[in-house]
Amino acid sequence: MNSGIYRIINTINNNSYIGSTSNFKNRFCSHKGKLMRREHPNPHLQSAWNLYGEDVFRFDILLYCSVADLELYEQLLIDSIKPNYNIRVVAKSNRGMKSSELTKRKIGDSLRGRKQTPVAIENSRLARVGKPILKLRGVVVPKERRDKISKTLMGHPVSTKVRERLRSLFTGTPNYKNAKTYYGIVSPNGCIYESVTNLTQFCKEHGLSQGLMSKVVRGERHHHRNWTVLDSKHTNIVTGIDISEIE
């Protein structure tokens, strides 16, 4: 069981806050995060946190109970302990309450554009250290989710340049308008290719790695499977001539 009543206590003056939750870990993290960002909805607890510091406060679990009995036991403990930091003296859960559209818009407007502080970013990074990275490969996305994603992407304009690049990738048709032309590619048997406009298609036809061949034509590698390029000082390029036959 992970639901019950908890207390946040100030170990210096024994002032405390009592609350109920269906998940202790999530609620403690929520309280601590808001207090550290100085945006906790309880001004009494936030002021004390700012004054005394984080090390003074302790999170205690008072009892475990079912979700249905949370308000009952919370009210009993509030009446018994009389916590100083509680704003409401009557236990009333917000569980199940639905916010109006106006309230949702106000919350959205208040959060939109807000940037995390460097301290918050560092705390988030430290919290992820040592945890496995979520791998989505192989995860089946429900059809309702796929339809929702599809609707959000519908109507987005795609530039002509992007369309031409996609057409070139999926059809193998070279995009002569934007493609880069490479000159003087030499095969292992000495055959010179005067110009190559679509390097991707060229590598597929000759069983070459496009990534390694790109390094060759950029001068970052000497060869790839004995395929090379002519130096810039060679100006007389003849298509299809075997240079091994030239005396």
C-alpha positions as CSV (number, residue, x, y, z in Angstrom):
1,M,0.0,0.0,0.0
2,N,1.4,3.4,-1.0
3,S,-1.4,5.7,0.2
4,G,-1.9,7.3,3.6
5,I,-1.3,10.4,5.7
6,Y,2.1,12.2,5.8
7,R,3.6,15.1,7.7
8,I,6.2,17.7,6.8
9,I,7.8,18.8,10.1
10,N,10.1,21.7,11.0
11,T,12.6,20.0,13.3
12,I,13.6,23.4,15.0
13,N,10.1,24.6,16.2
14,N,8.1,21.4,15.5
15,N,5.6,23.2,13.3
16,S,4.2,20.9,10.7
17,Y,2.0,20.3,7.7
18,I,-0.3,17.3,7.4
19,G,-1.6,16.0,4.1
20,S,-2.9,12.8,2.4
21,T,-1.8,11.1,-0.8
22,S,-2.3,8.1,-2.9
23,N,1.4,7.9,-3.7
24,F,3.9,9.0,-1.0
25,K,7.0,9.2,-3.3
26,N,5.3,11.4,-5.9
27,R,3.8,13.7,-3.3
28,F,7.1,14.2,-1.5
29,C,8.9,14.9,-4.8
30,S,6.1,17.4,-5.7
31,H,6.3,19.2,-2.4
32,K,10.1,19.4,-2.4
33,G,10.3,20.6,-6.1
34,K,7.8,23.4,-5.6
35,L,9.5,24.5,-2.3
36,M,12.9,24.6,-4.0
37,R,11.5,26.6,-6.9
38,R,9.7,28.9,-4.4
39,E,6.4,28.4,-6.0
40,H,4.6,26.2,-3.4
41,P,0.8,27.1,-3.1
42,N,1.1,27.1,0.7
43,P,2.6,30.5,1.7
44,H,3.2,29.5,5.4
45,L,5.2,26.4,4.5
46,Q,7.1,28.2,1.7
47,S,8.0,31.1,4.0
48,A,9.3,28.7,6.7
49,W,11.3,26.8,4.0
50,N,12.9,30.0,2.8
51,L,13.7,31.1,6.3
52,Y,15.1,27.8,7.8
53,G,16.4,26.0,4.7
54,E,15.9,22.5,3.3
55,D,17.9,20.6,5.9
56,V,15.6,21.6,8.7
57,F,12.5,19.9,7.3
58,R,11.7,16.2,7.5
59,F,9.0,14.2,5.6
60,D,7.3,11.5,7.7
61,I,4.7,8.9,7.0
62,L,2.2,8.9,9.8
63,L,0.0,6.0,8.7
64,Y,-1.1,3.8,5.7
65,C,-4.7,3.5,4.7
66,S,-6.9,3.0,1.6
67,V,-7.6,5.8,-0.7
68,A,-11.3,5.8,0.4
69,D,-10.3,6.5,4.0
70,L,-7.8,9.3,3.3
71,E,-10.0,12.2,4.2
72,L,-11.2,10.5,7.4
73,Y,-7.8,9.9,8.9
74,E,-6.4,13.2,7.6
75,Q,-9.1,15.0,9.5
76,L,-8.6,13.0,12.6
77,L,-4.8,13.8,12.6
78,I,-5.4,17.5,11.8
79,D,-7.8,17.8,14.8
80,S,-5.3,15.9,17.0
81,I,-2.0,17.5,16.1
82,K,-3.3,20.9,14.9
83,P,-0.5,21.6,12.4
84,N,0.6,25.2,12.1
85,Y,1.3,25.2,8.3
86,N,-2.0,23.9,7.1
87,I,-4.2,26.6,5.6
88,R,-7.4,24.5,5.6
89,V,-8.4,23.0,8.9
90,V,-11.0,20.8,7.2
91,A,-9.6,17.9,5.2
92,K,-10.9,18.1,1.6
93,S,-9.3,16.3,-1.3
94,N,-9.1,17.8,-4.8
95,R,-9.0,14.3,-6.2
96,G,-11.5,13.8,-9.1
97,M,-12.2,17.6,-9.5
98,K,-12.2,18.8,-13.1
99,S,-11.0,22.3,-13.9
100,S,-13.0,24.6,-16.1
101,E,-11.8,25.6,-19.6
102,L,-11.1,29.1,-18.3
103,T,-9.0,27.7,-15.4
104,K,-7.1,25.5,-17.8
105,R,-6.3,28.4,-20.1
106,K,-5.1,30.5,-17.1
107,I,-2.8,27.7,-16.0
108,G,-1.5,27.2,-19.5
109,D,-0.8,31.0,-19.9
110,S,1.0,31.1,-16.6
111,L,3.3,28.2,-17.6
112,R,3.8,29.0,-21.3
113,G,7.2,30.5,-22.1
114,R,8.7,29.8,-18.6
115,K,12.3,28.7,-18.6
116,Q,13.9,26.4,-16.1
117,T,16.6,27.9,-13.9
118,P,20.2,26.5,-14.1
119,V,19.7,24.9,-10.7
120,A,16.5,23.1,-11.8
121,I,18.2,21.9,-15.0
122,E,21.1,20.5,-13.0
123,N,18.8,18.8,-10.5
124,S,16.9,17.1,-13.4
125,R,20.2,15.9,-14.8
126,L,21.4,14.5,-11.5
127,A,18.0,12.8,-11.1
128,R,18.5,10.9,-14.4
129,V,22.1,9.8,-13.7
130,G,22.3,6.0,-13.5
131,K,18.8,5.4,-14.8
132,P,18.3,3.4,-18.0
133,I,17.3,5.3,-21.1
134,L,13.8,4.6,-22.3
135,K,13.9,2.6,-25.5
136,L,10.9,2.9,-27.8
137,R,12.0,0.5,-30.4
138,G,9.5,-2.3,-30.7
139,V,6.8,-0.4,-28.7
140,V,3.4,-0.7,-30.4
141,V,1.7,2.7,-30.5
142,P,-2.2,2.3,-30.2
143,K,-4.2,3.3,-33.3
144,E,-5.9,6.1,-31.4
145,R,-2.5,7.6,-30.6
146,R,-1.3,7.3,-34.2
147,D,-4.5,8.9,-35.5
148,K,-4.1,11.8,-33.0
149,I,-0.5,12.4,-34.2
150,S,-1.5,12.2,-37.8
151,K,-4.2,14.9,-37.3
152,T,-1.7,17.2,-35.6
153,L,0.6,16.9,-38.7
154,M,-2.1,17.4,-41.3
155,G,-2.1,20.7,-43.0
156,H,1.6,21.6,-42.2
157,P,3.1,23.2,-45.3
158,V,6.1,21.4,-46.8
159,S,8.6,23.5,-48.9
160,T,9.4,22.6,-52.5
161,K,13.0,21.9,-51.6
162,V,12.0,19.3,-49.0
163,R,9.6,17.7,-51.4
164,E,12.3,17.4,-54.0
165,R,14.7,15.9,-51.5
166,L,12.1,13.3,-50.4
167,R,11.3,12.4,-54.0
168,S,15.0,11.9,-54.7
169,L,15.4,9.6,-51.7
170,F,12.4,7.4,-52.3
171,T,12.4,7.2,-56.1
172,G,16.2,7.3,-56.7
173,T,15.7,10.1,-59.2
174,P,18.6,12.6,-58.8
175,N,17.6,16.1,-57.8
176,Y,19.7,18.0,-60.3
177,K,18.6,21.4,-59.0
178,N,20.1,21.0,-55.5
179,A,22.4,18.0,-55.9
180,K,26.2,18.4,-55.7
181,T,28.2,17.1,-58.6
182,Y,31.5,15.2,-58.1
183,Y,34.1,15.0,-60.8
184,G,36.8,12.5,-61.5
185,I,35.9,9.4,-59.5
186,V,38.2,6.5,-60.4
187,S,37.2,2.9,-60.1
188,P,39.7,0.1,-59.0
189,N,40.3,-0.9,-62.6
190,G,41.1,2.7,-63.6
191,C,37.8,3.7,-65.2
192,I,37.2,7.4,-64.8
193,Y,33.7,8.7,-64.2
194,E,33.6,12.3,-65.4
195,S,30.8,13.6,-63.2
196,V,28.5,12.0,-60.6
197,T,25.4,14.0,-59.7
198,N,23.7,11.5,-57.4
199,L,26.3,10.1,-55.1
200,T,23.8,8.0,-53.2
201,Q,22.5,6.2,-56.3
202,F,26.1,5.9,-57.6
203,C,27.2,4.1,-54.4
204,K,24.1,1.8,-54.5
205,E,24.9,0.8,-58.1
206,H,28.5,-0.1,-57.2
207,G,28.1,-1.6,-53.8
208,L,29.9,1.3,-52.0
209,S,29.3,2.9,-48.6
210,Q,28.0,6.4,-49.2
211,G,29.5,7.7,-45.9
212,L,33.0,6.5,-46.7
213,M,32.8,7.5,-50.4
214,S,31.7,11.0,-49.3
215,K,34.9,11.2,-47.3
216,V,36.9,10.2,-50.3
217,V,35.5,12.9,-52.6
218,R,36.0,15.4,-49.8
219,G,39.6,14.4,-49.4
220,E,39.2,13.0,-45.9
221,R,40.2,9.5,-47.1
222,H,42.6,8.3,-49.7
223,H,40.3,5.5,-51.1
224,H,37.3,3.3,-50.4
225,R,37.6,-0.2,-51.7
226,N,40.3,1.2,-54.0
227,W,37.9,3.8,-55.4
228,T,39.6,7.2,-55.6
229,V,39.3,10.6,-57.1
230,L,41.6,12.5,-59.4
231,D,43.7,15.4,-58.0
232,S,42.6,18.9,-58.9
233,K,45.7,19.3,-61.1
234,H,44.3,16.7,-63.5
235,T,42.2,18.6,-66.0
236,N,41.9,16.3,-69.0
237,I,39.2,13.8,-67.9
238,V,38.0,11.3,-70.5
239,T,34.8,9.3,-69.7
240,G,35.2,5.5,-69.6
241,I,38.9,5.4,-70.4
242,D,41.0,2.8,-68.6
243,I,44.1,4.7,-67.5
244,S,46.1,1.5,-67.2
245,E,46.1,1.4,-71.1
246,I,47.6,4.9,-71.4
247,E,51.3,4.7,-72.0
